[in-house]
Amino acid sequence: MKIVLVTGGSSGIGLQTVLAFQQAGYRVITCSRDENKWNQALATHPELSAVDYLPVDLKDVHQADRFFGYIRESYGHLDIAINNASPKLESRGEFSSVPIDALYSTMVTDFWIHTLCLRYELNLMPAGSAIVNLSSVNGIRPTPNAAMYLPQNMASKD
Ligand SMILES: NC(=O)c1ccc[n+]([C@@H]2O[C@H](COP(=O)([O-])OP(=O)(O)OC[C@H]3O[C@@H](n4cnc5c(N)ncnc54)[C@H](OP(=O)(O)O)[C@@H]3O)[C@@H](O)[C@H]2O)c1
């Protein structure tokens, strides 16, 4: 059975991706920070009980290291990785007045999480595996009040 990791699988695009792989017969691993949100998804979609879910904050290198260590010990490898985890845009607003910690947070979450996951995933993947990095149309099109989002998505595409 093929093994797929979908980061941030408790809502939105990640949840729909988890459901699609689950229905297609893959062994699915996913994570998110808030386990309650995952449990709500589970209540709506009982078939998700076969998914291997762990509460992980991927911003935290130590948690990420434990998470990928668990994947290595439990599965040995990954066939597919979907790097999707990203919080709602925190740095929204006029760039010159967006709080500096919000700019930093967007940089860390939307660039660093993808980078960190790639670093671990490549070491778990045999030839022929696949990685998808979720990005945004904002990466190629300036969007008012989302200036910090633009460079992050350009970076994550490279
Ligand atoms: N929705 C859109 O219109 C749209 C458009 C273009 C691109 N995108 C991109 O598509 C991706 C998903 O967007 P979405 O709208 O589906 O988002 P969403 O519904 O907010 O889902 C994000 C998922 O990531 C998890 N997550 C957030 N921060 C995390 C962290 N530090 N560690 C682990 N998990 C984390 C969230 O759970 P927790 O909060 O519990 O951690 C949740 O499961 C993002 O990369 C986004 O940039 C979305």
PDBQT file of the ligand as one rigid body, heavy atoms in Angstrom, charges set to zero:
ROOT
HETATM    1  N1  LIG A 201      -8.143  28.402   0.762  1.00  0.00    +0.000 N 
HETATM    2  C1  LIG A 201      -7.701  29.089  -0.291  1.00  0.00    +0.000 C 
HETATM    3  O1  LIG A 201      -8.435  29.813  -0.972  1.00  0.00    +0.000 OA
HETATM    4  C2  LIG A 201      -6.246  28.966  -0.710  1.00  0.00    +0.000 A 
HETATM    5  C3  LIG A 201      -5.860  29.620  -1.865  1.00  0.00    +0.000 A 
HETATM    6  C4  LIG A 201      -4.536  29.512  -2.268  1.00  0.00    +0.000 A 
HETATM    7  C5  LIG A 201      -3.640  28.757  -1.540  1.00  0.00    +0.000 A 
HETATM    8  N2  LIG A 201      -4.034  28.144  -0.415  1.00  0.00    +0.000 N 
HETATM    9  C6  LIG A 201      -3.028  27.357   0.299  1.00  0.00    +0.000 C 
HETATM   10  O2  LIG A 201      -3.554  26.059   0.552  1.00  0.00    +0.000 OA
HETATM   11  C7  LIG A 201      -3.093  25.578   1.810  1.00  0.00    +0.000 C 
HETATM   12  C8  LIG A 201      -4.272  25.198   2.695  1.00  0.00    +0.000 C 
HETATM   13  O3  LIG A 201      -5.142  26.288   2.808  1.00  0.00    +0.000 OA
HETATM   14  P1  LIG A 201      -6.571  26.114   3.482  1.00  0.00    +0.000 P 
HETATM   15  O4  LIG A 201      -7.366  27.308   3.107  1.00  0.00    +0.000 OA
HETATM   16  O5  LIG A 201      -7.126  24.760   3.201  1.00  0.00    +0.000 OA
HETATM   17  O6  LIG A 201      -6.156  26.257   5.032  1.00  0.00    +0.000 OA
HETATM   18  P2  LIG A 201      -6.908  25.809   6.388  1.00  0.00    +0.000 P 
HETATM   19  O7  LIG A 201      -8.326  25.369   6.150  1.00  0.00    +0.000 OA
HETATM   20  O8  LIG A 201      -6.655  26.906   7.375  1.00  0.00    +0.000 OA
HETATM   21  O9  LIG A 201      -6.074  24.500   6.813  1.00  0.00    +0.000 OA
HETATM   22  C9  LIG A 201      -4.748  24.611   7.200  1.00  0.00    +0.000 C 
HETATM   23  C10 LIG A 201      -4.353  23.312   7.879  1.00  0.00    +0.000 C 
HETATM   24  O10 LIG A 201      -2.983  23.428   8.319  1.00  0.00    +0.000 OA
HETATM   25  C11 LIG A 201      -2.926  23.171   9.728  1.00  0.00    +0.000 C 
HETATM   26  N3  LIG A 201      -1.804  23.934  10.274  1.00  0.00    +0.000 N 
HETATM   27  C12 LIG A 201      -1.654  25.289  10.332  1.00  0.00    +0.000 A 
HETATM   28  N4  LIG A 201      -0.493  25.616  10.911  1.00  0.00    +0.000 NA
HETATM   29  C13 LIG A 201       0.113  24.446  11.230  1.00  0.00    +0.000 A 
HETATM   30  C14 LIG A 201       1.347  24.123  11.872  1.00  0.00    +0.000 A 
HETATM   31  N5  LIG A 201       2.176  25.089  12.337  1.00  0.00    +0.000 N 
HETATM   32  N6  LIG A 201       1.680  22.819  12.057  1.00  0.00    +0.000 NA
HETATM   33  C15 LIG A 201       0.839  21.830  11.616  1.00  0.00    +0.000 A 
HETATM   34  N7  LIG A 201      -0.329  22.078  11.001  1.00  0.00    +0.000 NA
HETATM   35  C16 LIG A 201      -0.704  23.376  10.819  1.00  0.00    +0.000 A 
HETATM   36  C17 LIG A 201      -4.308  23.593  10.244  1.00  0.00    +0.000 C 
HETATM   37  O11 LIG A 201      -4.665  23.026  11.496  1.00  0.00    +0.000 OA
HETATM   38  P3  LIG A 201      -4.279  23.782  12.889  1.00  0.00    +0.000 P 
HETATM   39  O12 LIG A 201      -4.665  25.226  12.718  1.00  0.00    +0.000 OA
HETATM   40  O13 LIG A 201      -5.059  23.040  13.952  1.00  0.00    +0.000 OA
HETATM   41  O14 LIG A 201      -2.810  23.600  13.057  1.00  0.00    +0.000 OA
HETATM   42  C18 LIG A 201      -5.174  23.009   9.133  1.00  0.00    +0.000 C 
HETATM   43  O15 LIG A 201      -5.301  21.607   9.288  1.00  0.00    +0.000 OA
HETATM   44  C19 LIG A 201      -2.227  26.681   2.415  1.00  0.00    +0.000 C 
HETATM   45  O16 LIG A 201      -0.872  26.383   2.139  1.00  0.00    +0.000 OA
HETATM   46  C20 LIG A 201      -2.705  27.924   1.678  1.00  0.00    +0.000 C 
HETATM   47  O17 LIG A 201      -1.665  28.890   1.610  1.00  0.00    +0.000 OA
HETATM   48  C21 LIG A 201      -5.313  28.221   0.005  1.00  0.00    +0.000 A 
ENDROOT
TORSDOF 0
